[in-house]
Amino acid sequence: MKKFVWLILVLGCANISKAQVTPNFPGFTFRWAGGYGWAPTTEYIPAPVINTLTPAIDALGNLANINAPNSSNQVLHNSFGHGFNVGLRFGYMFNPYIGVDLGVMYAQSKTISAYQQTTLYQPDTSGNSVPSGGYLDNTITVKSQSLVLSPSVIFAYSKPKFKFYPYLRIGVALPVFTQITDNLNMVMDGYGATQVTYAAPYFLGDVTTANIQTVMQFTVGFTGAVGVVYRPVNFINFFAEINGQYLNMKGNYTLVNQWNADGYDMLPYRGPYREETIYVKSLNSQSNNAQTNPNYNPNQPKQDVSPVFPFSYIGFNLGVQLVLNKKVFKDEDGFDQDRSKKVKKEKKKKTEEVKPAQ
């Protein structure tokens, strides 16, 4: 990803060195675009871990396809940037070569899913966890949605008579809201639910469904694009671009919104500690976490360290650009750099028209 960022910077410097900026008519731009992105990296996808060997511990781990009978564990690699996006951009071009803009983008990732068949453990008469002889089949689906601001600098090579011209955009990604939703569907396989399974710390039935949401912390990433604009008329343009984003985020908090076992709402019985997790930078003996503090408070949300959630992507956008410049609507070129010549020609034409016949 570092190579991608360096490539954007080098292209930007090349455009600056080639552009000879001269006085002209500035103008506002308005863009609408939609596109799709793919995961450029092999990052891990954090998701809830369901392990009946340690049923009292709630945590996020790497999403994987698990087949306990075959001792198979296949970790998935993807990015929450993998999916579609739509956005608006408002900009101002100081001249045909340099401008600034602010983008607002809504992005929704593709649904990432995994199937996990894990050994189902139950306590024996001594309270020790032992294999029950059955399995817990868990289907997990994960999806994200984001609202991102992206202030950027634009470098273009837009000569007045060009029907096509290239541009480069470099900026930062500022996710103002990002939420990840996990849906779990857990089914007992080869073992029926008993009162022991319904009770704490399991809260499991023959069929258990859960909805868990994680809201991200604010962070800063990088974004860029290289594209081409087609200008059939001065005030309406069409464009296509290859774009990318480099962004990694951490969780702010995770909330269990639903936990139903055979249709029964188990959420009130799980308590605040197992309903909400607040993420902190590090854990110590004072943290509200049973693994580091034996005197933790079960009536307060759990504290934990957040894993990293990847949101990088490389993709494309297609869209329409409106040039909001009063010169354009007078059927003149909004970036005419030599109006003095046009005025002289008009004066000369008028002079010739009024000359008396010889």
C-alpha positions in Angstrom: 0.0 0.0 0.0 2.9 2.3 0.6 3.9 1.9 -3.0 0.4 3.1 -4.0 0.7 6.2 -1.9 4.2 7.0 -3.3 2.9 6.5 -6.9 0.1 9.0 -6.3 2.6 11.6 -4.9 5.0 11.1 -7.8 2.2 11.6 -10.4 1.1 14.7 -8.5 4.6 16.2 -8.7 4.8 15.4 -12.4 1.6 17.2 -13.1 2.7 20.3 -11.1 5.9 20.5 -13.0 4.2 20.3 -16.4 1.4 22.8 -15.6 2.2 26.4 -16.5 -0.5 28.2 -14.5 -1.7 31.5 -16.1 -4.5 33.9 -15.2 -8.0 32.6 -16.1 -11.5 32.4 -15.0 -12.0 30.2 -11.8 -15.1 28.0 -11.3 -17.0 25.7 -9.0 -17.6 22.1 -9.7 -20.2 19.6 -8.5 -19.7 15.9 -8.9 -21.8 12.8 -8.5 -20.2 9.4 -8.7 -20.7 5.7 -8.0 -18.3 2.8 -8.1 -16.9 -0.4 -6.6 -13.8 -1.3 -4.7 -11.8 -4.5 -4.1 -9.6 -5.5 -1.2 -5.9 -4.8 -2.2 -4.4 -6.5 0.9 -4.6 -9.8 2.7 -5.9 -8.4 6.0 -7.7 -10.3 8.7 -11.4 -9.6 9.4 -12.3 -9.3 13.1 -15.5 -11.0 14.1 -17.1 -12.5 17.3 -15.6 -15.6 18.7 -18.0 -18.3 19.9 -16.1 -21.0 21.9 -18.0 -23.2 24.4 -14.7 -24.3 25.9 -14.5 -20.7 27.4 -18.2 -19.7 27.2 -17.8 -16.7 29.6 -15.2 -14.9 27.5 -16.6 -12.6 24.8 -14.0 -11.3 22.3 -13.3 -10.5 18.7 -11.0 -12.8 16.7 -10.0 -13.5 13.1 -12.9 -14.6 11.0 -12.4 -18.2 9.8 -14.1 -21.2 8.3 -13.8 -24.0 10.9 -14.4 -27.7 10.6 -13.7 -29.4 13.9 -14.3 -33.0 12.7 -11.6 -32.5 10.1 -9.4 -30.3 12.3 -9.6 -27.5 9.6 -9.2 -23.8 10.3 -9.1 -21.5 7.3 -8.7 -17.8 8.2 -10.4 -15.4 5.8 -8.6 -12.4 4.2 -10.6 -9.4 2.9 -11.3 -5.7 3.6 -14.4 -3.7 4.6 -13.5 -1.5 1.7 -14.5 -4.3 -0.6 -18.0 -3.2 -1.8 -19.9 -0.4 -3.5 -19.9 3.4 -2.9 -21.7 6.5 -4.0 -20.7 10.1 -3.3 -20.8 13.8 -4.0 -17.9 16.2 -4.4 -18.0 20.0 -4.2 -14.9 21.7 -5.6 -13.3 24.9 -6.8 -10.8 25.1 -9.6 -8.5 28.1 -9.3 -7.3 27.6 -12.9 -7.2 24.8 -15.5 -4.5 23.0 -13.5 -5.1 23.2 -9.7 -8.2 23.1 -7.5 -9.6 21.8 -4.2 -12.7 19.8 -3.3 -14.6 18.1 -0.5 -16.1 14.7 -1.0 -18.9 13.0 0.9 -19.1 9.2 0.3 -21.4 6.5 1.6 -19.8 3.0 1.4 -21.2 -0.4 2.1 -19.1 -3.5 2.1 -20.0 -6.8 0.5 -21.2 -9.4 3.0 -18.4 -11.5 4.3 -19.4 -14.9 5.6 -18.0 -17.9 7.3 -19.2 -21.3 8.5 -17.9 -22.7 11.8 -18.5 -26.2 13.1 -16.9 -26.4 16.5 -16.9 -29.0 19.3 -19.7 -28.3 21.8 -18.4 -28.4 25.4 -20.6 -28.8 28.5 -19.7 -28.9 32.2 -19.5 -32.3 33.9 -20.6 -32.9 37.4 -17.4 -31.4 38.7 -17.9 -28.2 36.7 -15.1 -29.0 34.2 -15.8 -28.4 30.5 -15.8 -31.6 28.5 -16.9 -32.5 25.0 -20.6 -33.2 24.8 -20.4 -35.5 21.8 -22.1 -32.8 19.6 -21.1 -29.7 17.6 -22.2 -26.1 17.4 -22.7 -25.1 13.8 -22.3 -21.3 13.5 -22.9 -19.2 10.4 -21.5 -15.7 10.7 -22.1 -12.8 8.2 -20.3 -9.5 8.5 -21.0 -6.2 6.8 -20.0 -2.6 7.2 -21.4 0.8 6.3 -19.5 4.1 6.4 -19.9 7.8 5.9 -16.6 9.4 4.9 -15.4 13.0 4.2 -12.4 13.5 1.9 -10.9 16.9 1.4 -8.6 16.8 -1.6 -6.3 18.7 -3.9 -6.9 18.3 -7.7 -4.2 18.5 -10.4 -5.6 18.7 -13.9 -4.4 19.4 -17.5 -7.5 21.1 -18.9 -6.7 23.2 -21.9 -9.6 25.3 -23.2 -10.1 23.3 -26.3 -9.6 19.8 -24.9 -12.6 17.5 -25.1 -10.7 15.0 -22.9 -8.3 15.9 -20.1 -6.6 13.9 -17.3 -6.6 14.7 -13.6 -5.1 13.5 -10.3 -6.7 13.8 -6.9 -4.9 13.4 -3.6 -6.5 13.8 -0.2 -7.3 12.4 3.2 -10.1 10.0 4.3 -12.0 11.1 7.4 -14.6 8.5 8.4 -17.2 10.4 10.5 -19.3 7.3 11.1 -18.5 3.6 10.5 -20.5 0.6 11.8 -19.9 -3.1 11.4 -22.8 -5.6 11.9 -22.3 -9.3 12.7 -25.2 -11.7 12.4 -24.8 -15.1 14.0 -27.0 -18.2 13.5 -25.9 -21.1 15.9 -27.4 -24.5 15.6 -26.8 -27.5 17.9 -25.7 -30.6 15.9 -26.0 -34.0 17.6 -26.9 -32.6 21.0 -30.2 -31.2 22.3 -30.5 -28.0 24.4 -30.9 -28.6 28.1 -31.4 -26.3 31.1 -27.6 -26.2 31.5 -27.1 -24.9 28.0 -29.7 -22.1 28.5 -28.1 -21.0 31.7 -25.1 -18.8 32.2 -22.5 -18.6 30.9 -23.8 -20.4 27.7 -27.2 -18.8 26.9 -27.6 -21.3 24.0 -30.6 -23.1 22.7 -31.1 -25.6 19.8 -31.1 -22.5 17.6 -29.6 -19.3 18.8 -29.4 -16.0 16.8 -27.4 -12.9 17.7 -26.9 -9.4 16.3 -23.8 -7.6 17.3 -22.7 -4.2 16.2 -19.3 -2.4 16.5 -18.9 1.3 16.0 -15.5 2.5 14.9 -13.2 5.2 16.4 -12.4 8.3 14.3 -9.2 8.0 12.4 -7.4 9.4 9.4 -6.5 7.6 6.2 -5.4 8.5 2.7 -7.3 8.6 -0.6 -6.4 9.3 -4.2 -7.6 8.9 -7.8 -6.4 9.1 -11.4 -9.0 9.8 -14.0 -10.1 11.2 -17.4 -12.8 13.8 -18.0 -14.9 13.9 -21.2 -16.2 17.4 -21.9 -18.9 17.3 -24.6 -20.2 20.8 -23.5 -18.6 23.2 -21.2 -21.0 22.9 -18.2 -21.6 19.1 -18.2 -18.7 16.6 -18.1 -18.4 12.9 -17.7 -15.5 11.2 -16.0 -14.1 7.8 -15.2 -11.4 7.2 -12.5 -9.3 4.6 -10.8 -9.3 5.3 -7.1 -8.0 3.9 -3.9 -8.1 4.3 -0.1 -5.7 3.4 2.6 -7.5 3.2 6.0 -7.3 1.0 9.1 -9.6 1.6 12.0 -10.1 0.4 15.6 -13.3 -0.1 17.4 -14.9 2.4 19.8 -17.4 0.0 21.3 -19.3 -3.3 20.6 -22.9 -3.8 21.5 -24.9 -7.0 21.6 -28.4 -5.9 20.3 -30.0 -9.4 20.1 -29.4 -12.8 21.7 -32.3 -15.2 21.2 -32.2 -18.9 22.2 -35.1 -20.9 20.7 -37.1 -17.7 20.5 -36.4 -16.6 24.1 -34.7 -13.2 24.7 -31.5 -14.0 26.7 -30.1 -10.4 26.5 -31.5 -9.3 29.9 -29.8 -12.3 31.6 -26.4 -11.7 30.1 -25.9 -8.5 32.0 -24.0 -5.3 31.2 -20.6 -6.9 31.2 -21.6 -9.3 28.4 -23.8 -6.9 26.6 -21.3 -4.1 25.8 -17.5 -3.9 25.3 -15.7 -0.5 25.4 -12.3 -0.5 23.8 -9.3 1.0 25.5 -5.6 1.4 24.5 -4.3 -1.2 27.0 -5.4 -3.4 29.9 -4.1 -3.4 33.5 -5.2 -4.7 36.9 -7.7 -1.9 37.2 -9.4 -2.6 33.9 -13.0 -4.0 33.9 -11.8 -7.3 32.4 -12.0 -10.6 34.1 -8.8 -11.8 32.5 -6.7 -9.0 34.1 -8.8 -8.0 37.1 -10.3 -10.7 39.4 -12.4 -7.9 41.1 -14.0 -6.8 37.9 -17.6 -5.4 38.0 -20.1 -7.5 36.1 -22.6 -4.7 36.2 -20.4 -2.4 34.1 -19.4 -2.8 30.4 -16.3 -4.9 29.7 -13.1 -3.2 28.7 -10.9 -4.7 26.1 -8.3 -3.8 23.4 -9.7 -3.5 19.9 -8.3 -5.4 16.9 -7.6 -3.6 13.7 -10.4 -3.4 11.1 -9.1 -3.0 7.4 -11.0 -0.5 5.1 -8.5 -0.1 2.3 -9.5 -0.7 -1.3 -8.6 -0.1 -5.0 -11.5 0.4 -7.3 -13.2 2.6 -9.9 -15.8 5.4 -10.1 -18.0 6.7 -12.9 -19.8 9.9 -12.7 -21.1 13.3 -13.9 -19.5 16.7 -13.3 -21.2 20.1 -13.5 -19.1 23.2 -14.0 -20.8 26.1 -12.1 -19.2 29.2 -13.9 -21.3 32.1 -15.2 -18.9 32.4 -18.2 -19.8 28.8 -19.2 -23.5 29.7 -19.3 -22.8 32.6 -21.6 -21.6 30.0 -24.1 -18.0 31.0 -23.5 -15.1 28.9 -22.3 -14.8 29.1 -18.5 -11.1 28.8 -18.8 -10.4 31.1 -21.8 -6.9 32.3 -21.2 -6.7 34.9 -24.0 -9.8 37.0 -24.0 -7.9 40.1 -25.2 -7.5 38.5 -28.7 -11.2 37.7 -28.9 -12.1 41.3 -28.0 -9.7 42.7 -30.6 -11.2 40.4 -33.3 -14.7 41.6 -32.4 -13.7 45.3 -32.6 -12.0 44.7 -36.0 -15.1 43.0 -37.3 -17.3 45.9 -36.2 -14.9 48.4 -37.8 -15.0 46.6 -41.1 -18.8 46.5 -41.1 -19.2 50.3 -40.7 -16.5 51.2 -43.3 -18.1 53.2 -46.3 -18.1 51.5 -49.6 -15.3 52.7 -52.0 
